[in-house]
Amino acid sequence: MASQPPASPRFAYKGDRLKPLRAFCQTARLGSVSRAAEALYLSQPAVTLQLQALERELGVRLLERSGRRITLTREGQELYELARPLVEGLDALDSVFLEKIRGLDAGELNVAAGSSTILYLLPRIVEAFRAAHPEVRLTLHNVTGAGGLDLLRSDGVDLAVGSMLDVPADLSYEPVYRFEPMLITPRDHPLARKEDLHLQDLSPYGLILPPQRLTTYRLIDLVFQQNRVPYTVALEVGGWEVIKQYVAMGLGISIVTAICLTEADRERLSARSLAEYFPSRTYGVVVRKGKYLSPQARAFTELIKPALFERGDYYSTGQSER
């Protein structure tokens, strides 16, 4: 017969290591077996037996007496550093778990979105969500592009809201809103009064555009190139609010998405639809495929619907001003 490997020694306390480890940690912390027994509501002999069993199981001496105080041996110090966080974590399990359960009733929601989405699209949605779910802690992560996709893939956020042109295979994009491309000029600009507006009509005027690295710039350049219409860039600057301000000052004209145009812009800008030449931009919800959406996330997505965003003016619907 083949020889069997020697069996590991078995001790009475091995089936329940928490009790002797708790007794050991309390003794090490308090420096006294009797004080440890009081803290654990046990008799001193019971604590002594647990400590002796632990030393037998590990095969080393863990404690030694120094005068009237119990101190740790070198091996005991190593075990204390390992066991203390485990024992304290298990002892606090009930309270931590109850706190987590209470948190589930309220919960939290993390949403990724770009600056434009946060500024123009989400305010009414957030307002409605906060009114319906005031107990939920909502965090808006101001990120765009790869940063938002990384957060989705790492579960750093529950969902994203924004515009996508190319959707990666591991993500799901549900467009909800559609906004037309708009030419914006000062109200007294010649293009504001032109009856039939064509793309070549923009050539004599300098454009104020976002930086070249952004999709908007690249899309505008592509359309002009495809139509073989020359154009000039008077100014590159980030942020639609800044672009609108500079256009209103007469520093140039611009092509923006209707999402950024508000009722207040009526007083200082003229807006004309360029849907004949430029594609509309959709905005919607992006989630990781296969991800379970929490009740908070589902409640938020249910609020993302066109009816909530309709403001009754030509900017939100994408109609051109005549």
FENJO-V481302 format. One record per backbone hydrogen bond with DSSP energy under -1.0 kcal/mol. CO is the residue of the C=O (numbers start at 1). NH is the residue of the N-H. If there is no record, write none. Layout:
BEGIN
co:nh
CO:NH
CO:NH
END
This chain:
BEGIN
co:nh
11:14
13:16
17:21
18:22
19:23
20:24
21:25
22:26
23:27
24:28
25:29
26:30
27:31
31:70
32:36
33:37
34:38
35:39
36:40
37:42
43:47
44:48
45:49
46:50
47:51
48:52
49:53
50:54
51:55
52:56
53:57
54:58
55:59
62:73
64:71
66:69
69:66
71:64
73:77
74:78
75:79
76:80
77:81
78:82
79:83
80:84
83:87
84:88
85:89
86:90
87:91
88:92
90:93
92:96
93:97
94:98
95:99
96:100
97:101
98:102
99:103
100:104
101:105
102:106
103:107
107:137
109:139
110:158
110:159
111:141
112:161
113:143
114:118
115:119
116:120
117:121
117:122
122:126
123:127
124:128
125:129
126:130
127:131
128:132
129:133
133:136
137:109
139:111
141:113
141:143
144:147
145:149
146:150
147:151
148:152
149:153
150:154
151:156
151:157
152:155
159:112
160:286
162:284
168:171
170:289
172:287
174:285
177:283
179:281
180:258
181:274
182:256
183:272
184:254
185:270
186:189
189:192
198:201
199:202
200:203
202:205
206:253
207:234
207:235
209:237
211:214
214:218
215:219
216:220
217:221
218:222
219:223
220:224
221:225
222:226
223:227
224:229
225:228
232:207
235:209
239:243
240:244
241:245
242:246
243:247
244:248
245:249
246:251
247:250
253:208
254:184
256:182
257:260
258:261
263:266
264:267
265:269
270:185
271:321
272:183
274:277
274:278
281:179
283:176
283:177
284:162
285:174
286:160
287:172
288:291
294:298
295:299
296:300
297:301
298:302
301:304
303:305
305:308
306:309
306:310
313:317
314:318
END
